[in-house]
């Protein structure tokens, strides 16, 4: 329509007037003189509609020509556009259709697709713009904050559930351990009550007014010093050597010295000069010297309580004379329970405890008591293979002239026990005894 007003009407075709009014001439239209203004207006509107439709159909074909025409007449068009458009609007208003035509012209001046074109342009300009990238950065920041937060909350809740479950398990284990500790403490107390022996604690309550004949024997055959507090010795191994001293004693002492280990020697005899010297060497090296009978004759010493006291009193005297120390511990030949002492062992135990002596059995044996040859490897295995089953132990060796394999095995046994985590110490009356279960013993 703008082309119509600026191009089609630019050729000064709206210039002539008819006698009845001004004549309007459109491009390609035959001039019709004689029409009045009113008739001309109606006819002009009808022709205008036809011309508009024709122009729409021929738009593509005439666009080039119209452009050329506008270029050539641009000067005239710019001067006459306003006047001609005002004339057309004035004529149309006079004919009674001015309002509708004016509205139509105003509506047609801005194409309907302009808003859409602006919207599309704005959208096209948004992508890749600063605002676009700002929004993208903002979105990335929101995601970077939100995702870890959600994950953290999820893991936190899961962690709380796991922690609660573990806490429940820990409480259950704690209760179980507490129950086990109570049971262990009770068992330990019972065991200590069985093994802790106080000098005179039994016999003093049995006989007070009318002593037995053997209780009056050897009034100096007593231990006068009280027993100290029991030592805590879990993880300790006590190496003991029976039947010495002998020609192997110096060799054993040398190995113990080199390994920095203190041990216990349960000796016999003690009549010869050499034996007394070896006894002194044992004491001077810091080892414990205990009694193991004077004769080591089972038939003789276990024939009665009196015979047992006779035998041990002789050894007791020899040790005191040789070393100047009073022995306070002893070991039964063959152990506290054997087929030889069964008829009298209860009386012997009661009497020796009354006099203040403490006796010790063993729970690990080297096996070297055999009269047959036993190799150092066998001795070592006999001890190391069984030691892990015990929290503490008393190990039985023999110190006799024929026990060369014991001497050869000693260093390896010490190293092996240390590798298993054990330490070493000498026996004293404060060490809890390891005792055979003599109450269940029955002779063959």
Order of alpha helices (4+ residues) and beta strands (2+ residues): alpha-beta-beta-alpha-alpha-alpha-alpha-alpha-alpha-alpha-beta-alpha-beta-alpha-beta-alpha-alpha-beta-alpha-beta-beta-alpha-beta-alpha-beta
